[in-house]
Amino acid sequence: MKSKTGSASAWLMALVLTAASGMAFATNGYFTHGVGAESKGMAGTGIGSNAEMGPIIAASNPALAMFADDGWEAGLSFFSPRRTYVAGPSQSLGSGGAFTIGEGEFDSSSEWFPIPYVAKNWNLAGDRALSFLFYGRGGMNTDWDDPNASAWYDPTGQGGVGQQFPGPFGAGPGGVDLSQAFLSLSYAGKTSENFAWGIGPVIAIQAFEARGVNSYIPYTKTFAVSGGTALPTALSDNGHDFSFGWGVTAGAWWGLSDTVGLGLSYQSKLSMSEFDDYSDLFAEAGGFDIPSSLKFGVSLKASEALRLNFDIEHTAYSDVDSVGNPMANLFSCPTANPLGTDVESCLGGANGGGFGWEDMTTYKIGAEWQASADYTWRFGYSYGEQPIQAADVTFNILAPGVMEQHLTVGMTKHDVYGGDLTFSFMYAPEKSVVGPNPFDHPVQPQMIELKMNQFEFEVSYLW
């Protein structure tokens, strides 16, 4: 157990103040590739490992609190997503009822975000442990404020000649800001030297803001139900709204032998309160639950100095209607399609069009090498097919979570002022998705490309 130095309350206050500055993600969908600098250095692996790590490892598998250090851990990452959309030429240019994204290549302006976490583990009598965890793991941010970004459409709605308007959706600078933070208190125990379990509640808070999407007014349930006479007030540019909810996390670890361990971890779907200020944007009148995730891992202690981890993580994005519903649902909305008859398919409806994300399964491999008594090195690689379908790229200009590969490296320097100093670095090479703009020419639609690459540097201290 490391010596306890410094003031826990001071670290907590610093965390809260840093968290208030905002968080943004988008690696495996809109979740980070792992939690904690040690796990992130191994591409987010470690579900099946009983190696001693910092208490934040309980966020990946609560059963691993039985092997975690009995101390405090605080970390801060500097995350840099580089997001671009490329709009191709159009046959319609907003005329004849079409909606065209202005041609060109545009970058999101916000590129650096701080992401903090803090964790504490208490080893109790009778082979029991209690873990307190506060961390950010989910979110998305885009700022499309290039003055040259524009969209073309006929503002009269009569299918006449298109006119040019500023912003990617023709309603001024556009984008979203979604942040998700988690607070977990889990309890773990051992039934034998070869089996450990953990379980506990997870409380979540979300903050969300959408800008520059008022051009979707005709696609809202509010507009459709009124016959086009009532304008929605909870669609765009309402500042940050907050959502609260909870769920359960549970995990287990089996030691098959002295060198092989298995881990299984599950976080339930978190039932969240609605974003009332964006009830005309998200399905189910502002519903935005947090999807469930299931993780499985195998850990092999190849030697006294080398450990190899193999993990699989499945995230059920399609279970959240606002995320999983396809954008094509909008074309069943009466004010979007003369033949449409289902107001619940409009934005804000029970089956409202969303981002069309599919479930995501990520495969990870990580290595931990104890180079000496003072240094531990980590390496990792992960791959998961990105969740955005070609048919949904236009709406996903707001949320281009297209990353698939992550390359990671990390290192721990032991006994730094009585504790452990760890860093990790992640690089996600560029990935792009191309698809048609379904609001443009019906036969030869405009093509939209989403591109993204990422960097992240994280540092943590265990004491």
ABEGO torsion letter per residue (X at the ends): XBBBBEBAAAAAAAAAAAAAAEBBBGBBEABBABBEAAAAAAGGBGAABABBBBAAAAAABAAAAAABBBBBBBBBBBBBBBBBBBBBBBAAGGBGGBBBBBBEBBBBABABBBBBBBBBBBBBBGGBBBBBBBBBABEBBBBBABAABBBBBBAAGAGBBBBBBBEAAGAEBBEBBBBBBBBBBBBBBBABAABBBBBEBBBBBBBBBBBGAAAAAAABAAAAAAGGABBBAAABGAEBBBBBBBBBBBBBBBBABAABBBBBBBBBBBBBBBBAAAAAABBGGGBBBBBBBBBBBBBBBABAABBBBBBBBBBBAAABAAAABBAAAAAABAAABAABABAAABBGBAABBBAGBBBBBBBBBBBBBBABAABBBBBBBBBBBBABBAAAAAAAAABBBABABBBBBBBBBBGBGGBBBBBBBBBBBBBBBBBBBAABBAABBBBBBBBBBBBBBBBBBBX
